[in-house]
Amino acid sequence: MSAERLAGLIRERQPCVVLTGAGVSTESGIPDFRSPTGLWAQFDPLEFGSIEAFRRDPVRVWSFYKPRVSMLTDAEPNPAHLALAELEQRGLVEAVVTQNIDLLHGRAGSREVVEVHGSIRTATCPGCGARHELEQVLELLAEADAPACPACGEIVKPDVVFFGELLPPEAIDRAYELARGAALMLVVGSALEVYPIAGLPEETLAAGGKLAIVNRGPTPYDGRANLRIDGSAGEVLPAVVAAL
Ligand SMILES: [Zn+2]
């Protein structure tokens, strides 16, 4: 029933921009790092996830990241990712703005993906600035605990946003532009707690757009959403596609 209502909203209110968070990837076996039982509850983010920690001891930070990178590359897109790609293909989703770094939207077939926290697609050498593709980083990781730049020997840094780093300005500008132009913003699997991304629905609402939320658990925007579905993205989104 609510999937049908959401399908109706998507049909009526174009363009529709989707904002996704960790909840869209949990069904691919990728845990939400920020949940109370997640990674950052077990590991001090300042010690392993901050840019200061990386500058101080990149090999130590890689000892933490290496198993996580292989977990992300082993993961497969789930029905939520596939449904969003399908909606884009049908012309019903303009773009997906994501907080996730796992590349699963692109692998599911989504084309317009704005990665506001960066991604594991590339890593950059802090020494010489060379950019290395994920495949090369994985090859380097197969032979060492931390990937050293083949050009200069410095340990490369994944192009994901670490704590203490600014978000990539081009992606943020694009995300805000999309949010302002959206007749409907569909939030999926995000508790909307991490700024500045949590401010995107505000932009849509201020510009006269509507808001729909599919998330397990509450968000600060629930009272202002046109429709709110407390459910799993992997169940709700395929039902929405089926209802269209
Ligand atoms: Zn280098």
Boltz pocket constraint, residues with backbone or C-beta under 6 A from the ligand:
constraints:
  - pocket:
      binder: B
      contacts: [[A, 125], [A, 126], [A, 127], [A, 128], [A, 129], [A, 130], [A, 149], [A, 150], [A, 151], [A, 152], [A, 153], [A, 154]]
      max_distance: 6.0
